[in-house]
């Protein structure tokens, strides 16, 4: 009770945050499963099974060849994670998060491309598939939850799998997925508020739009005779490309609290102004600043006294 009252006084003075870090007591079984090698192997086997289902479902040429390539990419991805992210590789929950999010994006991409290529829907034409594919889903989720290195990791490998799982290697799909993923990671380096995800989504949407124009997914556009263009269709395709990034960022923002709770991940505090105020009160008390002409001199003197 006394700790609660003391914390309330600190919050009113601006010296403590209203949010507290979650603390969970984990059972012995959960700890054993977290670091058990057979759990990591099981996750990789299930992921390989998911790749096999995506490759062999539907009609595409040389599915066995594509599956072998996908397995080689998986071996490379596992090795890369083991070398560059040993902490993540040591925890089964982190491996499940990384490969589960990647597999979810691949499954949605497969579903959208199959629907667009089926011809059963007049609105969803085959060329629309490249405009509505959620290129940045896995990079956005992993960049916010685990950091930019995991986001870049997801952007690179999900692009490779996306380009080979659905037939011959699709160079426009590969390039669009790579650049969209890298754009998403670069715009989420310091996400302190969920609203910044929308800004990242707009950036991803603009990147998809520019790349779609470059690869001819939007149009065709006749620059010599503008009146001959179907500007209504071009506007619709442009809206789909830009809206793709915004919708993906919105879905990621909704999924983040669930993933944080499920995988016990606490993202940085969403109130940087409060952190700045606390640091100001801790580092620059009034009695120090009153003795010096500038804040920099006061902080330097205080740091010197601490070191001595």
C-alpha positions in Angstrom: 0.0 0.0 0.0 2.8 2.4 0.9 4.6 1.6 -2.4 1.4 2.4 -4.2 1.1 5.8 -2.5 4.7 6.6 -3.1 4.4 5.7 -6.8 1.3 7.9 -7.1 3.3 10.9 -5.7 6.1 10.2 -8.2 3.6 10.1 -11.1 2.0 13.4 -10.1 5.5 15.0 -10.0 6.4 13.6 -13.4 9.1 11.3 -12.0 7.5 8.0 -12.9 5.5 6.5 -15.8 1.9 5.4 -15.4 2.9 2.3 -17.3 4.9 -0.5 -15.6 6.8 -3.3 -17.2 4.9 -6.6 -17.2 6.4 -9.3 -15.0 5.3 -12.9 -15.5 6.4 -15.9 -13.6 7.2 -18.6 -16.0 6.9 -22.3 -15.2 9.7 -24.8 -15.3 8.1 -26.5 -18.3 7.9 -23.3 -20.3 11.5 -22.5 -19.5 12.6 -26.0 -20.7 10.6 -25.7 -23.9 12.0 -22.2 -24.5 15.6 -23.5 -24.8 15.0 -27.1 -25.9 16.7 -28.0 -29.2 13.9 -30.3 -30.3 11.4 -27.4 -30.1 13.5 -25.4 -32.5 13.8 -28.4 -34.9 10.0 -28.9 -34.7 9.4 -25.2 -35.7 11.7 -25.5 -38.6 10.1 -28.8 -39.8 6.6 -27.2 -39.5 7.8 -24.2 -41.5 9.3 -26.5 -44.2 5.9 -28.3 -44.3 4.2 -25.0 -44.8 6.5 -24.2 -47.7 5.8 -27.6 -49.2 2.0 -26.9 -49.0 2.4 -23.5 -50.7 4.6 -24.8 -53.4 2.7 -27.9 -54.3 -0.8 -26.4 -54.0 -2.1 -25.0 -57.2 -0.8 -25.4 -60.8 2.7 -24.3 -61.5 5.6 -25.7 -63.5 8.4 -27.6 -61.8 7.1 -27.5 -58.2 9.7 -30.0 -57.0 12.5 -27.8 -58.2 11.0 -24.7 -56.5 10.6 -26.7 -53.3 14.3 -27.7 -53.3 15.3 -24.1 -53.9 13.0 -23.0 -51.0 14.6 -25.6 -48.7 18.1 -24.3 -49.6 16.9 -20.7 -48.8 15.5 -22.0 -45.5 18.9 -23.6 -44.7 20.5 -20.2 -45.5 18.0 -18.4 -43.3 18.6 -20.7 -40.3 22.4 -20.3 -40.6 22.0 -16.5 -41.0 19.9 -16.3 -37.8 22.3 -18.6 -35.9 25.3 -16.5 -36.8 23.9 -12.9 -36.6 21.2 -13.3 -34.0 22.4 -15.9 -31.5 20.1 -14.6 -28.7 17.0 -15.0 -30.9 18.2 -18.4 -32.1 18.5 -19.6 -28.6 14.8 -18.9 -27.8 12.1 -21.1 -29.3 9.5 -18.4 -28.9 11.5 -15.9 -30.9 12.1 -18.4 -33.6 8.3 -19.2 -33.7 7.6 -15.4 -33.9 10.0 -14.8 -36.8 9.1 -17.8 -39.0 5.4 -17.7 -38.0 5.0 -14.1 -39.2 7.0 -14.9 -42.4 4.8 -17.9 -43.1 1.7 -15.9 -42.5 2.8 -13.3 -45.1 3.6 -16.1 -47.6 0.3 -17.7 -47.1 -1.7 -14.5 -47.7 0.5 -13.7 -50.7 -0.3 -17.1 -52.2 -4.0 -16.7 -51.5 -4.2 -13.3 -53.1 -2.2 -14.3 -56.2 -4.3 -17.5 -56.7 -7.5 -15.4 -56.4 -6.3 -12.8 -58.9 -5.1 -15.4 -61.4 -8.3 -17.5 -61.1 -10.4 -15.1 -63.2 -13.5 -15.7 -61.0 -13.6 -12.1 -59.9 -13.9 -9.4 -62.5 -12.4 -6.8 -60.2 -9.3 -8.9 -59.2 -7.4 -9.2 -62.4 -4.0 -11.0 -62.6 -2.1 -7.7 -62.8 -3.8 -6.6 -59.5 -2.0 -9.3 -57.6 1.3 -7.3 -57.5 -0.6 -4.2 -56.2 -2.4 -5.8 -53.2 0.3 -8.2 -52.0 1.2 -7.3 -48.3 5.0 -6.9 -49.0 5.8 -5.1 -45.7 3.8 -7.2 -43.2 6.6 -9.3 -41.8 9.3 -6.6 -41.9 7.0 -4.1 -40.1 6.0 -6.6 -37.3 9.5 -7.9 -36.7 11.1 -4.4 -37.0 8.8 -3.0 -34.3 8.9 -6.0 -32.0 12.5 -7.3 -32.3 14.5 -4.5 -34.0 15.6 -3.4 -37.4 18.0 -6.3 -37.9 15.1 -8.8 -37.7 13.0 -6.5 -40.0 15.7 -6.6 -42.6 16.1 -10.3 -42.2 12.4 -10.8 -42.8 12.4 -8.4 -45.8 15.2 -10.3 -47.5 14.1 -13.9 -47.0 10.4 -13.3 -47.4 11.2 -11.7 -50.8 13.2 -14.7 -51.9 10.5 -17.2 -50.9 7.8 -15.0 -52.5 9.6 -14.9 -55.8 10.1 -18.7 -56.1 7.1 -20.3 -54.4 4.6 -19.4 -57.0 6.2 -20.4 -60.3 9.3 -19.2 -62.1 11.3 -16.5 -60.4 9.3 -13.2 -60.6 11.9 -10.4 -60.8 9.4 -7.5 -60.4 7.8 -9.2 -57.3 11.3 -9.8 -55.8 12.4 -6.2 -56.3 9.1 -4.7 -55.1 9.1 -6.9 -52.0 12.7 -6.1 -51.1 12.4 -2.3 -51.5 9.1 -2.2 -49.8 10.5 -4.2 -46.9 13.6 -2.1 -46.6 11.4 1.1 -46.7 9.2 -0.3 -43.9 12.2 -1.0 -41.7 13.9 2.4 -42.4 10.7 4.2 -41.3 10.3 2.2 -38.1 13.7 2.6 -36.6 12.2 4.5 -33.6 8.6 3.8 -33.2 7.5 5.3 -29.9 3.8 5.7 -31.0 1.5 3.5 -32.9 0.6 6.4 -35.1 4.0 6.4 -36.7 3.2 3.0 -38.2 0.7 4.9 -40.5 3.6 7.1 -41.6 5.6 4.0 -42.4 2.6 2.6 -44.3 2.3 5.7 -46.4 6.0 5.4 -47.3 5.6 1.8 -48.2 2.5 2.6 -50.3 4.4 5.3 -52.2 7.3 2.9 -52.8 4.9 0.2 -54.2 3.2 2.8 -56.4 6.5 4.0 -57.9 7.7 0.4 -58.5 4.4 -0.6 -60.0 4.7 2.3 -62.4 8.2 1.3 -63.2 7.3 -2.4 -63.9 4.1 -1.6 -65.8 1.7 -2.9 -63.2 -0.2 0.4 -63.4 -1.5 1.4 -66.7 -0.6 1.1 -69.5 0.1 4.9 -69.7 0.5 6.6 -73.0 2.6 9.7 -72.3 2.3 11.0 -75.9 -1.5 10.9 -76.0 -2.8 11.4 -72.4 -6.4 11.5 -73.6 -6.1 7.9 -74.7 -5.4 6.7 -71.2 -8.0 5.1 -68.9 -7.4 7.5 -66.0 -10.1 5.9 -64.0 -8.4 2.6 -64.0 -5.0 4.2 -63.4 -6.4 6.1 -60.4 -7.9 2.9 -59.0 -4.6 1.0 -59.4 -2.7 3.8 -57.8 -5.1 3.9 -54.9 -4.7 0.1 -54.4 -0.9 0.5 -54.4 -0.8 3.3 -51.9 -3.6 1.8 -49.8 -1.7 -1.5 -49.7 0.9 0.0 -47.5 -1.5 2.0 -45.3 -3.8 -1.1 -44.8 -0.8 -3.3 -44.0 0.4 -0.8 -41.4 -3.1 -0.6 -39.8 -3.3 -4.4 -39.5 0.2 -4.5 -38.0 -0.8 -1.9 -35.4 -3.8 -4.0 -34.5 -1.8 -7.2 -34.3 1.1 -5.8 -32.2 -0.7 -5.8 -28.8 -1.8 -9.4 -29.4 1.8 -10.5 -30.3 3.2 -8.6 -27.4 0.9 -10.4 -25.0 1.4 -13.8 -26.7 5.2 -13.7 -26.9 5.8 -11.6 -23.8 7.5 -8.7 -25.5 7.5 -5.2 -24.1 8.1 -2.5 -26.7 9.6 0.9 -25.7 7.5 3.4 -23.8 5.2 5.4 -26.1 5.7 8.6 -24.2 9.1 10.1 -25.0 8.1 13.5 -23.5 7.7 11.9 -20.1 11.1 10.2 -20.4 12.7 13.6 -21.4 11.0 15.3 -18.4 12.3 12.6 -15.9 15.8 12.8 -17.3 15.7 16.6 -17.0 14.7 16.4 -13.4 17.3 13.8 -12.6 20.2 15.2 -14.5 19.6 19.0 -14.2 18.3 19.8 -10.7 17.7 23.5 -10.0 20.6 23.9 -7.6 23.1 22.8 -10.3 21.7 25.0 -13.1 21.6 28.0 -10.8 25.4 27.9 -10.3 26.3 27.7 -14.0 25.6 29.9 -17.1 24.5 27.1 -19.4 22.8 23.7 -19.2 25.8 22.1 -20.8 28.1 23.4 -18.2 25.8 22.3 -15.4 25.5 18.7 -16.8 29.3 18.6 -17.3 30.0 19.7 -13.7 27.5 17.2 -12.4 29.0 14.4 -14.4 32.5 15.3 -13.2 31.4 15.2 -9.6 29.8 11.8 -10.2 33.0 10.4 -11.7 35.1 11.8 -8.9 
